[in-house]
Amino acid sequence: MAHIKDSRNLCIELIIALSLFILINVLSSIFQPAISVNNGRGWDGSVYYLIAEQLVQHQRPTALAPFVYRIGTPFLVAFFFPNNLLFGFKVINICGNLMVVLLFVFWLRLYLNLWITRTSLTACFLLMWHGPVRFVYYYPALTDPWLIVFLLAGLIGISKTQKNPTLTNICLIGLIVLIGIVFREVVLIIPICFLFATNPIPLSFKKIALKSPAPSFFAGIAILILCYMVFYSILQTIPSTSPTFSFIKTTLYNIKTQSLPTYVLACFITYGPVVVFLIYNWRCSLGFLMKNQFMFVYIVMIAVLAWIGGSDIERFLLWGFPVVYLLIGKSVEENPVLLSPAPFAVFLIAQGLAMRIFWIIPDYPNDFPSSFPILTVPSSACQYFDLYSSYRSIPMIIFAQYLVLMVVLLIWFKSIDKKTKA
């Protein structure tokens, strides 16, 4: 009976998730215009479009690094839509978004108990203005949706292997990563996370003891070496039109130029006021991560990538959403005080503003002046770059608003918690 009930709940969750996915796609296709830069191809997207064109013409891809090494999505576009590449990018990435949503539902079910929590988090992911589901209609020629597919699949594979370390599960993780690195090299963090599937980090330094690594550790090393060899062969096989490009030099430059206030603001912009739940429940969240250390390593690596990745901080931070949203869900389930009507209503309004549920993404370039911000610029007619942390002309106003909101909500939740316990 329990199995039947669980299957029924899964069906309901999938129906809700798919219904929301279809609704948001329909509304986005009606109201969200595409970016005007490079005839709708965007910046990075123009390179991916060029790669797809070369593949259609049966030429070996030659373009700027590191974009030229991410041939997975351009290959799918060139194969299925050779006569309409930009439309092909949109369709292929929408298919990737569908896979992400389905995998996300299964991911949350591995750790969260309440279907309402899981469904709410899925809706939150679907509604993010810069999330892949909405953003694909603004900027279709990107590779992010399929990268997220392989990141989520890898995390689910590690979780399954952690509970059942069979050779089949280990090989499946290897296959996911081997295919995924063709789409984007970031997938290489999955085998690194797999090294921590057995929780090797000691929780107490007083009890450190040498012990033989688990077989899965050696399997993770083997997968990492194999995937690196494959990626290195891609680097050697595919020529770049920017021979001076260096991952190390680019990383060092970004470390030098990154700003801590900008980075913190980017965290707020990426996830919105919902991060207050993580702050309120930080001890339990850290405890959960120490019991699932592959997630801890994953979120740390995403945070580092966002720091060293350049100006697109929000895009990189977004890749951490499987673990971030999971921790938010755990926080809500462990602390009913977070659902107290009055502060939760304030939180919902603020979250809706931050996620820009009521506004589309403005075209670029445009002549619109940006109005006074309330966690975001509350308008569809504004400057596109004013929506991000790295380019804002008014960053301190947004930063101050978030800090005040976080402090108010934390004090409010704490006072309600004290009254409840008293």
Secondary structure, DSSP 4 states (H G I P E B T S, - for coil): -HHHHHHHHHHHHHHHHHHHHHHHHHHHHHH-PPP-GGGGT-SHHHHHHHHHHHHHTTPPP-BSTTGGG--HHHHHHHHH-TT-HHHHHHHHHHHHHHHHHHHHHHHHHTT---HHHHHHHHHHHHH-TTSHHHHHHH--S-SHHHHHHHHHHHHHHHHHHHHS--HHHHHHHHHHHHHHTTT-GGGGHHHHHHTTTT--S-S-GGG----PPPHHHHHHHHHHHHHHHHHHHHHHHS-BS-TT--HHHHHHHHHHH--HHHHHHHHHHHHGGGHHHHHHTHHHHHHHHHHSHHHHHHHHHHHHHHHHS-S-HHHHHHTTHHHHHHHHHHHHHH-GGGG-HHHHHHHHHHHHHHTTTT-PPPPSS--PPP---SSS--SSSS-GGGGSTTT-SSHHHHHHHHHHHHHHHHHHHHHHHHHHH-
